[in-house]
Amino acid sequence: MAKLYADEQFPRPVVEAQRRFGHNVTTVQEAGQAGAADPDVLTFAIANQLTVLTQNRRDFIKLHQVNPNHDGIIVCSENRDFLELAQQINEAVCHEVTLQGKLLRVSRPG
């Protein structure tokens, strides 16, 4: 089970599916951080030992390069097949022993 932190634009159906897979998912909105800048999202995640879940690939890849000392960042391609995206995230997380300091990329098939 992973402790995930979904950023502001992350699709709610994927968040709900991750919870059904048994992952502990907090959204930026639930944490009272709506509107937070990307560096602040990462800072909050680090302080709370959460793995960031985002479709904002470009910005979070840059943040990872600047500060690889985090509890993981999962960057996802946009995929309107929410169940497929949720399954891909679950598989990626389950294949890792730890997410500490890792940047995982989940891309839309095809």
N, C-alpha and C positions, 0 to 999 in steps of 0.2 A: 504494500500500500504506500502510495506517495502522498506527500503533503504539497498540494498545488495551489498556486495563486494566479487566478485568471485575470488578465488585464481588462480594461474597461470595454473594449470592443469584442472580446472573445464571445463566440456564440453560446448563449444560455443552454440550448439543447445539448451541446457537447459537454458543458459543465455538468448538467444533470446526468448524462450518460457516464461520465467519469465517476460520479458518486455511486451510481449503480454498480460499477466495476469494483467499488470498495475504496476508492481513493478519497482522501480528505481534501476537498476543494473549497477554497475561500475566494470570493470575487472581490475585486477592488471596491465595488459598491458596498458589499457586506462589511468590508473592513473600514468603511467610512473614508475611503481614499479616492472617491470619484473625482475625476478631473486632475489627478496627480500627474506630474510630468514623468516621463519614462525613467529617468535616474531615481526619482523618488519611489517609483514602483519597485525598482530593484533594491533600493535601500530598505524599504519596508519588508520585502521578501527575505533579505539577508538577516535582518533583525529578528524575524520570526521563523527562520529556518524553513522557508518555503521555496519551492521550485516555481519559477515564473512560467506561465502558459500564455503564449501570445501569437498573434498573426502579424505582428509588427516586426517582421524579420530584420529589416535593414537596421533599425535603431537598436534592437536588442543584441544583434550580432556585434555591433560597434561597442555597446556597453560591456559585453562579454570580453572583447579584446582589451578594453581599458581596465576592467576589473574582473579577472577570472575567479576571484575568491568569493563564490556565491554557492548557493545550494542547488544550482541547476537552472538552466533556461531551456525551454522547449519552444522552438519557433516552428510555426505551422504555415503551410501554404493555405490559401483560401480554398475551402471545399464546401460546397453547399449540401453535399451528402454528409450530414452531421453524424450519422451512425458510423459511416466509413471512417471519418476523421477521428471519432472517439475510439474506434477499435485500433486505428493506427497508433494513436497516442498511448493507449493502454499497452499495446505490444512493445512499443519503444521503451516505455518505463519498466515493464516487466523483464526486459532483457538486460537491464543494467543492475549491477550490484549496488552501486551508489550513483546518485546524480550530482554529488558534490563537485563543483567546478566544471561541470560538463555543459556543453551546448549540443542539444539534440535537435536534429532537423527532421520534421515530418512533412513530406511532400505529397501532393495529390498524385495518385497513380496516373500513369500514361503520360 
